[in-house]
Amino acid sequence: MDWVLIAVVAFVQNMAFTWSSRSRASGDPNYHRYAAVLSNGIWFVCQVLIMKQIWTSIQGGDWLTVLIAGVVYTIATTEGSVLMMRVLIKKEKGKQRIGHYGP
């Protein structure tokens, strides 16, 4: 299993997901568009990688491998989300800030 690849892609995917989630609450639709395209595109790649890596384990009843994949995925996505939140709190200005609905 290529745990490092899954961890990196999952980490980046959740960074993009956090950006997309925060951008949805901004006042800038184009900012959200870029975030959503990135988030959804990387999510698709992440799902393909995960299924490719663990499908045989699921079919063969290798639940330890499935559990390890779940732990790697959960840790990577959590840390990607937290890092991106920290970055965006410092970066967001004007219409891109959370809760900006004015002109």
TALINLIN-V247434 format. One record per backbone hydrogen bond with DSSP energy under -0.5 kcal/mol. NH is the residue of the N-H (numbers start at 0). CO is the residue of the C=O. If there is no record, write none. Layout:
nh & co
NH & CO
NH & CO
//
This chain:
nh & co
2 & 0
5 & 1
6 & 2
7 & 3
8 & 4
9 & 5
10 & 6
11 & 7
12 & 8
13 & 9
14 & 10
15 & 11
16 & 12
17 & 13
18 & 14
19 & 15
20 & 16
21 & 17
22 & 18
23 & 19
24 & 20
24 & 21
25 & 22
26 & 94
28 & 26
31 & 27
32 & 28
33 & 29
34 & 30
35 & 31
36 & 32
37 & 33
38 & 34
39 & 35
40 & 36
41 & 37
42 & 38
43 & 39
44 & 40
45 & 41
46 & 42
47 & 43
48 & 44
49 & 45
50 & 46
51 & 47
52 & 48
53 & 49
54 & 50
57 & 53
58 & 54
59 & 55
60 & 56
60 & 57
61 & 56
62 & 60
65 & 61
66 & 62
67 & 63
68 & 64
69 & 65
70 & 66
71 & 67
72 & 68
73 & 69
74 & 70
75 & 71
76 & 72
77 & 73
78 & 74
79 & 75
80 & 76
81 & 77
82 & 78
83 & 79
84 & 80
85 & 81
86 & 82
87 & 83
88 & 84
89 & 85
90 & 86
91 & 87
95 & 92
96 & 93
98 & 24
99 & 96
100 & 98
//
